[in-house]
Amino acid sequence: KPSAALYMFPRLDPKVYPIEDDRQFFMQVLRETRVMLVQGSGFNHADNQHFRIVFLPHEDDLREAIGRIAKFLERYRTRFA
């Protein structure tokens, strides 16, 4: 049983990812990738460009999840560029 966790709180460039509603955006991420991320507004962050990743899962699971997120973001850039 883990006694601690490590988090990362990356920011998406608003020029590349024009997100108006971060909650809706990350629900779309969940629906399309089956990877759950928590949007910055869930932590009272002022802008809507941040999200949280937890580094608790096994390394292989993290690689898979990050790969899915990367593919989603690539498709998003293509759609909204």
MMTF fields as JSON, N, C-alpha, C and O atoms, coordinates in Angstrom:
{
  "mmtfVersion": "1.0.0",
  "mmtfProducer": "UNKNOWN",
  "numBonds": 323,
  "numAtoms": 324,
  "numGroups": 81,
  "numChains": 1,
  "numModels": 1,
  "chainsPerModel": [1],
  "groupsPerChain": [81],
  "chainIdList": ["A"],
  "bondAtomList": [4, 2, 8, 6, 12, 10, 16, 14, 20, 18, 24, 22, 28, 26, 32, 30, 36, 34, 40, 38, 44, 42, 48, 46, 52, 50, 56, 54, 60, 58, 64, 62, 68, 66, 72, 70, 76, 74, 80, 78, 84, 82, 88, 86, 92, 90, 96, 94, 100, 98, 104, 102, 108, 106, 112, 110, 116, 114, 120, 118, 124, 122, 128, 126, 132, 130, 136, 134, 140, 138, 144, 142, 148, 146, 152, 150, 156, 154, 160, 158, 164, 162, 168, 166, 172, 170, 176, 174, 180, 178, 184, 182, 188, 186, 192, 190, 196, 194, 200, 198, 204, 202, 208, 206, 212, 210, 216, 214, 220, 218, 224, 222, 228, 226, 232, 230, 236, 234, 240, 238, 244, 242, 248, 246, 252, 250, 256, 254, 260, 258, 264, 262, 268, 266, 272, 270, 276, 274, 280, 278, 284, 282, 288, 286, 292, 290, 296, 294, 300, 298, 304, 302, 308, 306, 312, 310, 316, 314, 320, 318],
  "bondOrderList": [1, 1, 1, 1, 1, 1, 1, 1, 1, 1, 1, 1, 1, 1, 1, 1, 1, 1, 1, 1, 1, 1, 1, 1, 1, 1, 1, 1, 1, 1, 1, 1, 1, 1, 1, 1, 1, 1, 1, 1, 1, 1, 1, 1, 1, 1, 1, 1, 1, 1, 1, 1, 1, 1, 1, 1, 1, 1, 1, 1, 1, 1, 1, 1, 1, 1, 1, 1, 1, 1, 1, 1, 1, 1, 1, 1, 1, 1, 1, 1],
  "groupList": [{"groupName": "LYS", "atomNameList": ["N", "CA", "C", "O"], "elementList": ["N", "C", "C", "O"], "formalChargeList": [0, 0, 0, 0], "bondAtomList": [1, 0, 2, 1, 3, 2], "bondOrderList": [1, 1, 2], "singleLetterCode": "K", "chemCompType": "L-PEPTIDE LINKING"}, {"groupName": "PRO", "atomNameList": ["N", "CA", "C", "O"], "elementList": ["N", "C", "C", "O"], "formalChargeList": [0, 0, 0, 0], "bondAtomList": [1, 0, 2, 1, 3, 2], "bondOrderList": [1, 1, 2], "singleLetterCode": "P", "chemCompType": "L-PEPTIDE LINKING"}, {"groupName": "SER", "atomNameList": ["N", "CA", "C", "O"], "elementList": ["N", "C", "C", "O"], "formalChargeList": [0, 0, 0, 0], "bondAtomList": [1, 0, 2, 1, 3, 2], "bondOrderList": [1, 1, 2], "singleLetterCode": "S", "chemCompType": "L-PEPTIDE LINKING"}, {"groupName": "ALA", "atomNameList": ["N", "CA", "C", "O"], "elementList": ["N", "C", "C", "O"], "formalChargeList": [0, 0, 0, 0], "bondAtomList": [1, 0, 2, 1, 3, 2], "bondOrderList": [1, 1, 2], "singleLetterCode": "A", "chemCompType": "L-PEPTIDE LINKING"}, {"groupName": "LEU", "atomNameList": ["N", "CA", "C", "O"], "elementList": ["N", "C", "C", "O"], "formalChargeList": [0, 0, 0, 0], "bondAtomList": [1, 0, 2, 1, 3, 2], "bondOrderList": [1, 1, 2], "singleLetterCode": "L", "chemCompType": "L-PEPTIDE LINKING"}, {"groupName": "TYR", "atomNameList": ["N", "CA", "C", "O"], "elementList": ["N", "C", "C", "O"], "formalChargeList": [0, 0, 0, 0], "bondAtomList": [1, 0, 2, 1, 3, 2], "bondOrderList": [1, 1, 2], "singleLetterCode": "Y", "chemCompType": "L-PEPTIDE LINKING"}, {"groupName": "MET", "atomNameList": ["N", "CA", "C", "O"], "elementList": ["N", "C", "C", "O"], "formalChargeList": [0, 0, 0, 0], "bondAtomList": [1, 0, 2, 1, 3, 2], "bondOrderList": [1, 1, 2], "singleLetterCode": "M", "chemCompType": "L-PEPTIDE LINKING"}, {"groupName": "PHE", "atomNameList": ["N", "CA", "C", "O"], "elementList": ["N", "C", "C", "O"], "formalChargeList": [0, 0, 0, 0], "bondAtomList": [1, 0, 2, 1, 3, 2], "bondOrderList": [1, 1, 2], "singleLetterCode": "F", "chemCompType": "L-PEPTIDE LINKING"}, {"groupName": "ARG", "atomNameList": ["N", "CA", "C", "O"], "elementList": ["N", "C", "C", "O"], "formalChargeList": [0, 0, 0, 0], "bondAtomList": [1, 0, 2, 1, 3, 2], "bondOrderList": [1, 1, 2], "singleLetterCode": "R", "chemCompType": "L-PEPTIDE LINKING"}, {"groupName": "ASP", "atomNameList": ["N", "CA", "C", "O"], "elementList": ["N", "C", "C", "O"], "formalChargeList": [0, 0, 0, 0], "bondAtomList": [1, 0, 2, 1, 3, 2], "bondOrderList": [1, 1, 2], "singleLetterCode": "D", "chemCompType": "L-PEPTIDE LINKING"}, {"groupName": "VAL", "atomNameList": ["N", "CA", "C", "O"], "elementList": ["N", "C", "C", "O"], "formalChargeList": [0, 0, 0, 0], "bondAtomList": [1, 0, 2, 1, 3, 2], "bondOrderList": [1, 1, 2], "singleLetterCode": "V", "chemCompType": "L-PEPTIDE LINKING"}, {"groupName": "ILE", "atomNameList": ["N", "CA", "C", "O"], "elementList": ["N", "C", "C", "O"], "formalChargeList": [0, 0, 0, 0], "bondAtomList": [1, 0, 2, 1, 3, 2], "bondOrderList": [1, 1, 2], "singleLetterCode": "I", "chemCompType": "L-PEPTIDE LINKING"}, {"groupName": "GLU", "atomNameList": ["N", "CA", "C", "O"], "elementList": ["N", "C", "C", "O"], "formalChargeList": [0, 0, 0, 0], "bondAtomList": [1, 0, 2, 1, 3, 2], "bondOrderList": [1, 1, 2], "singleLetterCode": "E", "chemCompType": "L-PEPTIDE LINKING"}, {"groupName": "GLN", "atomNameList": ["N", "CA", "C", "O"], "elementList": ["N", "C", "C", "O"], "formalChargeList": [0, 0, 0, 0], "bondAtomList": [1, 0, 2, 1, 3, 2], "bondOrderList": [1, 1, 2], "singleLetterCode": "Q", "chemCompType": "L-PEPTIDE LINKING"}, {"groupName": "THR", "atomNameList": ["N", "CA", "C", "O"], "elementList": ["N", "C", "C", "O"], "formalChargeList": [0, 0, 0, 0], "bondAtomList": [1, 0, 2, 1, 3, 2], "bondOrderList": [1, 1, 2], "singleLetterCode": "T", "chemCompType": "L-PEPTIDE LINKING"}, {"groupName": "GLY", "atomNameList": ["N", "CA", "C", "O"], "elementList": ["N", "C", "C", "O"], "formalChargeList": [0, 0, 0, 0], "bondAtomList": [1, 0, 2, 1, 3, 2], "bondOrderList": [1, 1, 2], "singleLetterCode": "G", "chemCompType": "PEPTIDE LINKING"}, {"groupName": "ASN", "atomNameList": ["N", "CA", "C", "O"], "elementList": ["N", "C", "C", "O"], "formalChargeList": [0, 0, 0, 0], "bondAtomList": [1, 0, 2, 1, 3, 2], "bondOrderList": [1, 1, 2], "singleLetterCode": "N", "chemCompType": "L-PEPTIDE LINKING"}, {"groupName": "HIS", "atomNameList": ["N", "CA", "C", "O"], "elementList": ["N", "C", "C", "O"], "formalChargeList": [0, 0, 0, 0], "bondAtomList": [1, 0, 2, 1, 3, 2], "bondOrderList": [1, 1, 2], "singleLetterCode": "H", "chemCompType": "L-PEPTIDE LINKING"}],
  "groupTypeList": [0, 1, 2, 3, 3, 4, 5, 6, 7, 1, 8, 4, 9, 1, 0, 10, 5, 1, 11, 12, 9, 9, 8, 13, 7, 7, 6, 13, 10, 4, 8, 12, 14, 8, 10, 6, 4, 10, 13, 15, 2, 15, 7, 16, 17, 3, 9, 16, 13, 17, 7, 8, 11, 10, 7, 4, 1, 17, 12, 9, 9, 4, 8, 12, 3, 11, 15, 8, 11, 3, 0, 7, 4, 12, 8, 5, 8, 14, 8, 7, 3],
  "groupIdList": [1, 2, 3, 4, 5, 6, 7, 8, 9, 10, 11, 12, 13, 14, 15, 16, 17, 18, 19, 20, 21, 22, 23, 24, 25, 26, 27, 28, 29, 30, 31, 32, 33, 34, 35, 36, 37, 38, 39, 40, 41, 42, 43, 44, 45, 46, 47, 48, 49, 50, 51, 52, 53, 54, 55, 56, 57, 58, 59, 60, 61, 62, 63, 64, 65, 66, 67, 68, 69, 70, 71, 72, 73, 74, 75, 76, 77, 78, 79, 80, 81],
  "secStructList": [7, 7, 1, 7, 7, 7, 3, 3, 7, 7, 5, 7, 7, 6, 6, 6, 1, 7, 7, 1, 7, 2, 2, 2, 2, 2, 2, 2, 2, 2, 2, 2, 2, 1, 7, 7, 7, 3, 3, 4, 4, 4, 4, 6, 7, 1, 1, 1, 1, 5, 3, 3, 3, 3, 7, 7, 1, 7, 2, 2, 2, 2, 2, 2, 2, 2, 2, 2, 2, 2, 2, 2, 2, 2, 2, 2, 2, 2, 2, 2, 7],
  "xCoordList": [0.851, 0.0, 0.888, 1.705, 0.74, 1.572, 1.281, 0.144, 2.328, 2.146, 2.288, 2.139, 2.573, 2.725, 2.481, 2.379, 2.392, 2.212, 3.001, 3.345, 3.277, 3.988, 3.077, 2.509, 2.945, 2.06, 2.832, 3.867, 2.299, 2.806, 1.606, 0.493, 1.829, 0.75, 1.114, 1.397, 1.108, 1.527, 0.504, -0.661, 0.975, 0.145, 0.123, 1.162, -1.068, -1.216, -1.138, -1.75, -0.396, -0.238, -1.58, -2.125, -2.125, -3.437, -3.451, -4.519, -2.289, -2.232, -2.438, -2.938, -2.049, -2.164, -3.459, -4.089, -3.852, -5.052, -5.98, -5.925, -6.829, -7.724, -8.901, -9.997, -8.662, -9.664, -10.502, -9.973, -11.809, -12.698, -13.206, -13.269, -13.568, -14.111, -13.248, -13.384, -12.366, -11.423, -12.124, -11.674, -13.194, -13.928, -14.46, -14.309, -15.075, -15.607, -14.477, -14.618, -13.371, -12.23, -11.713, -11.479, -11.534, -10.975, -11.998, -11.617, -13.286, -14.295, -14.171, -14.339, -13.879, -13.652, -12.403, -12.402, -11.348, -10.14, -10.515, -10.107, -11.28, -11.688, -12.502, -12.235, -13.48, -14.325, -13.512, -13.733, -12.575, -11.839, -10.629, -10.217, -10.053, -8.818, -8.976, -8.153, -10.038, -10.231, -9.132, -8.791, -8.583, -7.584, -8.182, -8.598, -8.224, -8.805, -7.724, -6.744, -7.928, -7.07, -7.961, -9.166, -7.383, -8.154, -7.742, -6.562, -8.727, -8.477, -8.04, -8.346, -7.321, -6.808, -7.873, -7.648, -9.045, -10.108, -10.569, -11.146, -10.324, -10.64, -9.773, -10.063, -8.713, -7.809, -7.8, -6.854, -8.868, -9.018, -7.908, -7.537, -7.38, -6.351, -7.023, -8.105, -6.396, -7.007, -7.269, -8.302, -6.357, -6.599, -7.116, -7.211, -7.444, -8.007, -7.044, -7.484, -5.758, -4.76, -3.981, -3.193, -4.18, -3.418, -4.237, -5.468, -3.527, -4.163, -3.175, -1.973, -3.694, -2.848, -2.692, -3.649, -1.466, -1.143, -0.526, 0.347, -0.978, -0.399, 0.539, 0.217, 1.688, 2.692, 2.675, 3.727, 1.495, 1.362, 1.282, 1.8, 0.65, 0.523, 1.869, 2.901, 1.819, 2.99, 3.506, 2.725, 4.805, 5.432, 4.814, 4.603, 4.522, 3.917, 2.544, 2.193, 1.767, 0.448, 0.582, -0.197, 1.569, 1.805, 2.189, 1.699, 3.062, 3.465, 2.254, 2.095, 1.416, 0.205, -0.707, -1.188, -0.944, -1.828, -1.271, -2.009, 0.006, 0.616, 0.584, 0.392, 0.769, 0.655, -0.745, -0.901, -1.76, -3.145, -3.419, -4.063, -2.921, -3.109, -2.42, -2.989, -1.208, -0.462, -1.223, -1.294, -1.791, -2.561, -3.803, -4.151, -4.466, -5.638, -5.253, -5.916, -4.176, -3.753, -3.353, -3.588, -2.753, -2.391, -3.648, -3.701, -4.657, -5.923, -6.602, -7.153, -6.563, -7.182, -6.524, -7.208, -5.194, -4.461, -4.878, -5.076, -5.011, -5.388, -6.797, -7.04, -7.717, -9.106, -9.258, -10.063, -8.493, -8.712, -7.585, -7.522, -6.701, -5.579, -6.04, -5.231],
  "yCoordList": [-1.191, 0.0, 1.244, 1.415, 2.119, 3.329, 4.272, 4.393, 4.932, 5.895, 7.328, 8.27, 7.498, 8.841, 8.769, 7.686, 9.926, 9.998, 11.186, 12.11, 11.138, 12.217, 12.743, 11.968, 14.058, 14.678, 15.614, 16.168, 15.77, 16.761, 17.62, 17.11, 18.914, 19.848, 20.622, 21.819, 19.935, 20.594, 21.61, 21.608, 22.463, 23.511, 23.308, 23.092, 23.381, 23.329, 24.749, 25.664, 24.931, 26.251, 26.709, 26.046, 27.827, 28.28, 28.673, 28.715, 28.959, 29.267, 28.005, 28.067, 26.87, 25.594, 24.881, 24.237, 25.0, 24.35, 25.418, 25.695, 26.017, 27.077, 26.501, 26.328, 26.213, 25.578, 26.651, 27.508, 26.595, 27.54, 26.98, 27.698, 25.702, 25.053, 23.831, 22.794, 23.952, 22.854, 21.593, 20.487, 21.734, 20.55, 19.762, 18.542, 20.457, 19.819, 19.205, 18.096, 19.921, 19.426, 18.107, 17.155, 18.046, 16.831, 15.703, 14.54, 16.026, 14.972, 14.358, 13.15, 15.19, 14.696, 13.811, 12.763, 14.227, 13.394, 12.033, 11.002, 12.018, 10.765, 9.889, 8.694, 10.469, 9.693, 9.073, 7.918, 9.834, 9.357, 8.492, 7.676, 8.654, 7.929, 6.916, 6.014, 7.068, 6.256, 6.533, 5.67, 7.745, 8.199, 9.385, 10.365, 9.294, 10.374, 11.331, 10.931, 12.602, 13.681, 14.653, 14.71, 15.408, 16.411, 17.782, 18.132, 18.549, 19.882, 20.844, 20.651, 21.884, 22.876, 23.545, 23.836, 23.797, 24.445, 23.562, 24.062, 22.266, 21.358, 21.607, 21.108, 22.379, 22.754, 24.265, 24.825, 24.917, 26.375, 27.133, 28.232, 26.555, 27.238, 28.317, 28.099, 29.462, 30.633, 30.442, 30.887, 29.789, 29.616, 28.208, 27.374, 27.961, 26.653, 25.837, 25.006, 26.057, 25.388, 24.294, 23.586, 24.142, 23.169, 21.907, 21.928, 20.819, 19.579, 18.792, 19.058, 17.824, 17.057, 15.623, 14.986, 15.139, 13.738, 13.166, 13.788, 11.99, 11.322, 10.217, 9.498, 10.093, 9.101, 7.886, 7.328, 7.477, 6.335, 4.999, 4.003, 4.941, 3.653, 3.064, 3.734, 1.806, 1.105, 1.833, 2.437, 1.778, 2.502, 2.157, 3.048, 0.884, 0.488, 1.13, 1.546, 1.208, 1.844, 3.337, 3.899, 3.973, 5.397, 5.642, 6.581, 4.8, 4.947, 4.823, 5.604, 3.846, 3.65, 4.872, 5.366, 5.357, 6.511, 7.763, 8.495, 8.008, 9.199, 9.102, 10.111, 7.908, 7.715, 8.031, 8.655, 7.604, 7.895, 9.397, 9.953, 10.042, 11.492, 12.214, 13.14, 11.801, 12.432, 12.31, 13.273, 11.136, 10.948, 11.837, 12.419, 11.938, 12.811, 14.255, 14.932, 14.722, 16.11, 16.38, 17.472, 15.398, 15.555, 15.707, 16.566, 14.871, 14.982, 16.32, 16.945, 16.751, 18.023, 19.185, 20.068, 19.179, 20.235, 20.272, 21.345, 19.102, 19.008, 19.557, 20.258, 19.242, 19.695, 21.189, 21.832, 21.747, 23.13, 24.076, 25.209, 23.616, 24.466, 25.529, 26.332],
  "zCoordList": [0.0, 0.0, 0.0, 0.905, -1.008, -1.063, 0.098, 0.554, 0.563, 1.652, 1.159, 1.937, -0.116, -0.682, -2.188, -2.765, -2.799, -4.253, -4.789, -4.052, -6.068, -6.745, -7.85, -8.619, -7.922, -8.901, -9.82, -9.453, -11.017, -11.953, -12.353, -12.482, -12.547, -12.858, -14.128, -14.063, -15.298, -16.536, -17.045, -16.647, -17.923, -18.53, -20.04, -20.664, -20.617, -22.068, -22.617, -22.067, -23.687, -24.301, -24.872, -25.755, -24.388, -24.867, -26.346, -26.956, -26.93, -28.363, -29.201, -30.325, -28.642, -29.339, -28.96, -29.8, -27.693, -27.161, -26.58, -25.382, -27.416, -26.937, -26.141, -26.674, -24.879, -24.022, -23.338, -22.63, -23.555, -22.89, -21.569, -20.571, -21.559, -20.362, -20.055, -20.704, -19.073, -18.816, -18.32, -18.617, -17.585, -17.111, -18.309, -18.375, -19.239, -20.439, -21.283, -21.799, -21.417, -22.187, -21.61, -22.355, -20.289, -19.699, -19.605, -19.476, -19.666, -19.818, -21.214, -21.383, -22.203, -23.562, -23.594, -24.24, -22.901, -22.799, -22.221, -22.756, -21.145, -20.501, -21.459, -21.581, -22.128, -23.046, -24.179, -24.543, -24.734, -25.907, -25.578, -26.403, -24.389, -24.064, -22.94, -22.787, -22.156, -20.938, -19.914, -19.105, -19.96, -18.989, -18.25, -18.868, -16.928, -16.14, -15.662, -15.032, -15.977, -15.502, -14.745, -14.987, -13.842, -13.111, -13.613, -13.616, -14.033, -14.569, -13.474, -12.298, -13.883, -12.942, -12.108, -10.934, -12.7, -11.929, -10.775, -9.81, -10.86, -9.759, -8.535, -7.448, -8.717, -7.624, -7.425, -6.871, -7.884, -7.773, -8.492, -8.079, -9.559, -10.341, -11.179, -11.723, -11.284, -11.934, -13.427, -13.927, -14.147, -15.58, -15.865, -14.965, -17.119, -17.475, -18.332, -19.128, -18.185, -19.017, -18.281, -18.906, -16.985, -16.203, -15.929, -15.937, -15.688, -15.253, -14.408, -14.427, -13.669, -12.757, -13.247, -13.686, -13.159, -13.433, -12.16, -11.555, -11.757, -10.592, -11.089, -12.034, -10.448, -10.844, -9.929, -9.617, -9.502, -8.615, -9.359, -8.856, -10.542, -11.233, -11.659, -11.641, -12.034, -12.548, -13.79, -14.525, -14.022, -15.132, -16.485, -17.307, -16.728, -18.008, -18.195, -19.299, -17.108, -17.174, -17.462, -18.231, -16.845, -17.101, -18.557, -19.186, -19.086, -20.492, -21.421, -22.359, -21.15, -21.955, -21.865, -22.886, -20.657, -20.454, -21.124, -21.784, -20.96, -21.556, -23.082, -23.761, -23.618, -25.065, -25.572, -26.621, -24.834, -25.217, -25.166, -26.055, -24.115, -23.976, -25.131, -25.71, -25.468, -26.568, -27.886, -28.649, -28.159, -29.394, -29.397, -30.424, -28.251, -28.151, -28.451, -29.236, -27.819, -28.009, -29.456, -29.973, -30.105, -31.517, -32.377, -33.258, -32.12, -32.857, -32.569, -33.475, -31.334, -30.943, -31.681, -32.198, -31.727, -32.454, -33.917, -34.486, -34.52, -35.927, -36.156, -37.139, -35.257, -35.398, -35.192, -35.866, -34.266, -33.865, -34.268, -33.792, -35.139, -35.573, -36.542, -37.008]
}
